[in-house]
Amino acid sequence: MAEISKKIDRITFGLLSPEDVKKLSYVKIVTPELYDKEGYPVDGGLMDTRMGVIDPGLTCRTCGEKLKECAGHFGYIDLARPIIHVKYVRVILDLLKSTCRECGRILLDDKEIAKHKTYLDGLDKRDVISRRRRTKLIKESLKNIRKCPHCKEKQYSVKIEKPTSFMENDKRLTPIDVKTRLDKIQNLDAELLGFNTEHAKPSSTIITLLFIPPVTMRPSITLESGERSEDDLTHKLGDIVRINQRLFENINAGAPEVIVEDLWDLLQYHITTYFDNTLTDVPPARHRSGQPLKTLTERIKSKEGRFRYNLAGKRVNFAARTVVSPDPEIEFNEVGIPKQVAMDLTVPERVTQWNIERLKKFVEKGPKTYPGSNYVLRPDGRKKKITDETKEQLLEELQPGYIVERHLMDGDIAIFNRQPSLHKMSIMGHRVRVIPGRSFRLNPAVCYPYNADFDGDEMNLHIPQTEEARAEAEVLMEVQTQLISPKHGLNVIGCMEDSVSGNYLLTREMNLSKEEAINLLMNIGVNDTSKFKKFKSQVTGREIFSILLPKDLNFITKNRDDEEVIIKDGELIQGTIDSDIIGEEGGTLIRKLHKDYGEDETLRILSIIFKLGIKALEINGFTTGINDTDLEEELVNRIKQVVNDTNKEVKNLIAKYHNNELDAMPSKTIEETLELMILQLLNKVRNKVGELIAENASPKNPTIIMANSGAKGNILNLAMMSALVGQQALRGRRIEKGYEGRTLSLFKKGELSPKSKGFIESAFKEGLDPTEFFFGAMTGRDSLMDTALRTPKSGYLYRRLANALQDLKIEYDYTVRDANKMIIQFKYGEDGIDVAKSEKGTINIKGLIREVTGK
Amino acid sequence: MEEYNITEHNFVPKHLILDEKDVVELLKEYNISIRQLPRIFVTDPVAKALNAKKGDVIKIIRKSPSAKEAVFYRVVVNA
């Protein structure tokens, strides 16, 4: 291809006039035949070598270049009759409606023409929006003018008929009629209708010469059988040439008008589907196999089109995708990679005199034994596959300057990603750990930033191939650099589930013997024996926890119970650790460690805290079962009492309503007031019961432990299992759907009792009665539908927001500006706070003072 | 009904028209041309109430939950 020596300054869009087409073309297509008997492209055929070449060996007859050097040249077909361009029917309609059918002038008097013209001329050239708005206004105002202000001719209304015909007073306008009208339109008038007449004439919307794209744009494929398979576009163009030829012959032979018109319509159909084969009222043109042809519009449009598939979509090598599964034994910043995958993905390593011996071993092992290699790159850029045959030769010639593509090994950097990538934490750098099996492994603690679970999720893995890429992945993307989210300044990686429960129990009540304590710590990788010296024969959980903390850590915070947690000189002296201290999103201890000790240290400490929780739980033993929901008889009675009281209250309210004693609340009817009051009462029941259970529950109850530590679940979940499920609501109201005036046929019409409107008195453990179950199913179905419908909707909403904001940037003067350097905000977020360095967007002044004063 | 002065409403932040000297200073402070400022239509109710003309710069002092007061500038443009 010729060297590009010009830079694009600007692009103008316009319509090609027949003269333009002729000027840009090198060939006139006259025959539908493609190849002659020797298989050589026919002159004047669709594969004419003057339009470029697709066979190796042939040269282009226009520019003399060979395959891949000649980008191709255009041709044209002389159409026997003009054809409407489908993509311009709306434009043509506007033109027909806005101009006189006789004299072709715009349907405005001279005064108004002048008025609009001065407005449009006065506009900034770049102000396309105002220009478009005004031309639209002009077209709108011309819709109902029945008489031409210039020649006084009467005007009729024009309508579109199906895809490409125009009807005037039930009489069809042929493309010839349309063209004669458009030809009459003066440039000045066309400009008022939004045409830039320099680049687009109204009559160019009608095709008289069809522009034919070069063969390089529609290459044929040679099948294995030696048969040629033409591109869809070539097929379509062949149809057009054939019909066009027949149309010419019939016209010249003086065939009856009916036959000519039929052929004309057929030509119109073929040219229409050549441009767009997905129109609703046009049957798509098909292959012999019945599969629709892929014509021009389909090449460009939508997901599989040129823009989204080829231009915006980037495909890469050195990537892998499989199912992910958990592995709590690997580090947070590691990713487990199956050996099979590790033998396919490679890292290029440059041979030097210092590593040649090591790299030779990889080459020697070849592609089939594990730490081997797949390719060797010679300094001249040639790539050699390592096989049993090439191996020895390659080993011999290997010398500094060569590059060996060796298998992935432990410690290599990989980029790991899960879609949808809504975050920067959706793509992080991990260290490779080659493991047996067939799935990627990741530490459950990094599920949260990826939003991954293990119900079949798949993730992608990429191996950076240059030193620069590897350095970037390590410095900017590795897991420890992503601990704090820039959206709220809180940690996105922390302890979860069992680890939280375990640390909670450990620091709340566990006491271990010295042996047990040391065993536990050694188990999680703490092997600095000097730390164990202070242990007495009995060791508290807090002492064990403290071992993991830095010696000089001083920190005071509050846990979920609002109890103060005090860490002094690296000793946890008061308070129980829970999810507010070490959990995801707002683990205050993690935030503190990150600030004072840096990301690497934080990740190390966090990792052992995580393991400590799990091992502690293993020692203590932890299980949850149905007997967690058993309540004492006395408590059951009290709950019953609460429910009965509420039922009575509701009854009283209803009675009051029936006796007209109820006062309406402001801006509400009496019925609405009653509903509101009942709903409030019923909603309160579940909370009250929850409180009762929380007050009386044993702190040894595993479900309670999980709820209190913030590991999983809450008291209300427990209340629903053990005491009552509570009021079911649809759209914030009690259930009203069903029959007329009642929810189910077994209730009386107009019944307002709790039971008949979806209040479930039973608990899940004791079981629901049929009506209760039905109401539960109603709300269950509703919420299922809701989530199923909301997820894609909010996803698209977020995507649009992200696209709208993507190029906003904070400048050095703290202003927020867009790509045009327009100011969006004068001070970022009004306060100039870097959210990533804050806690939830604010600065913890109290903590700062405490740090500085040491109190 | 009596005409209500919207600038007195509690929800409307304080709007002031900057004099020319302050405008020059503002543009210098941010090293921008007047086109780079956020815009406000002359037809905007507040602009009308202030009787602002095209090209005027309006200073807005808003209440902010995180910064107490936030200053903002908008240039008046034709609708």
Interface residues (C-beta under 8 A of the other chain):
Chain A: D813 T815 R817 N820 K821 M822 I823 I824 Q825 F826 K827 G829 E830 D831 G832 I833 G841 T842
Chain B: Y30 N31 I32 R35 Q36 L37 P38 R62 S64 S66 A67 A70 V71 F72 Y73
